[in-house]
Amino acid sequence: MTKTDGGAMAARAMELKKELWRLVKEIVDEDDYMVETADQAITTLCSLKYLKQSNNTLSFKLDDHAFTVPQEFRCPISKELMTDPVVLATGQTYDRAFIQRWFNEGNRTCPQTQQVLSHLDLTPNQLVKEMISQWCKEHGVELPKPVDNIDEAVTAAERVYLQPGYINSLLEKLSQSLSDQKEAAKELRKLTKKMPSFRALFGEHPDAIPQLLNPLSSGSADTHPDLQEDLITTVLNLSIHDNNKRLVAEDPVAIPLLIESLKSGTIQTRSNAAAALFTLSALDPNKLIIGKSGALKPLIDLLDEGHPLAMKDAATAIFNICFAHENKGRAVNEGAVNVILKKITDHVLVDELLAILAMLSSHQNAVDEMGELGAVSCLLNVIRESTCEHNKENCVAILFTICMNDRTKWKEIRQEENANGTLSRLAQSGTLRAKRKASGILERLNKAASLTHTA
């Protein structure tokens, strides 16, 4: 047991003892104590017992002799016997599942040295693997199977949080005093961010989502902004787990509260609410639920406000939700085209917003509105000035659709072509799709010019 791991367990044990003391004192001092208090005391006691047992996970007891796993055979992250040792760019060895989980959480450093890694390649450490295998044989220890699912990579110190009673105790606190609610919300936010396996537990508790959102009453979710932020962020963390996406979206309270949180609360809350809607909309049925619930208007407003932290989350959510055709009409009706064109003109999130505009261009009302709002000039400017081939492709695809629908825009495009040869260059050097669309527009223009000249 390392000092760091031992210190974390000791700190957790102290927290549990304090909580147990408070609960037992309440039971002893009050004749009419609640049954829930006794249940919480039992849960806390079980957690304390489990934590005590976890201190022995680094030793194997055989024939009345305890064998401590050599330090060099333990993963520096899990503190347990490695089953699939791999080497990082720094030369440090870790168990594959745990270092991969470290990378999946967004880290790009070596956990031990804190050195930024030049690459994230993992090289099997065959020597250490053979040494571990030999040690197991000598001591009659069966080597545990490697963890196949990264979400199941859990350290000894974390296992206490996965006990059935622990999540229940946190959810119960959300219906108690404000201080209990805030404490539980912070813990849930932390655990759902850090532990994929903890996110999965919510699927095993049918009432978990209603209990989680219980403190956020509709119409006044931002009464306590810090509590709102922690709970909305927890919903975001939970929605990352595929099995939770349907669970969250079909809860009658969850989507309305996310929509309300797009409008009010800290900017982090609003941004995370947008990110949660984006993640939930990965499922096609959820796209329809979110669109019908009225999420597009506040998402477009959030994009329009222009806060750097929230704009990208809002844009990606709009993009995903509009894969459902009926949501394209909703987005157009809520002013998406106008907001997007303004942002593109201001050189804000051009890549993301052109992708949304290209998607909306399959809806007739969007095409009509683009023509009315001067999209042709905006798109030609992007083609002329941009160095991004994908952006040029999206622009010319939208222009092609506008041209097919509105002959009055041909004059403006022909003037641009005569002055700068913008489409001709794209027809020669763009992506395959861009060449095809640019050539299609030029053919239309040339045919129209020929007919006019003949007439």
Secondary structure, DSSP 8 states (H G I E B T S, - for coil): --HHHHHHHHHHHHHHHHHHHHHHHHHHH-TT--HHHHHHHHHHHHHHHHHHHHTTTTEEEETTEEEE--GGGB-TTT-SB-SSEEE-TTS-EEEHHHHHHHHHTT--B-TTT--B-S----EE-HHHHHHHHHHHHHHT--------SGGG---TTTGGGGSHHHHHHHHHHTTS-HHHHHHHHHHHHHHHHH-HHHHHHGGG-TTHHHHHHTTS-TT-GGGSHHHHHHHHHHHHHHHTSHHHHHHHHTSTTHHHHHHHHHHSS-HHHHHHHHHHHHHHTTSHHHHHHHHHTT-HHHHHHHHHHT-HHHHHHHHHHHHHHTTSHHHHHHHHHTTHHHHHHHHHHTTSSHHHHHHHHHHHTTSHHHHHHHHHTTHHHHHHHHHHH---HHHHHHHHHHHHHHHHH-GGGHHHHHHHHHHH-HHHHHHHHS-HHHHHHHHHHHHHHHHHHHHHHH-
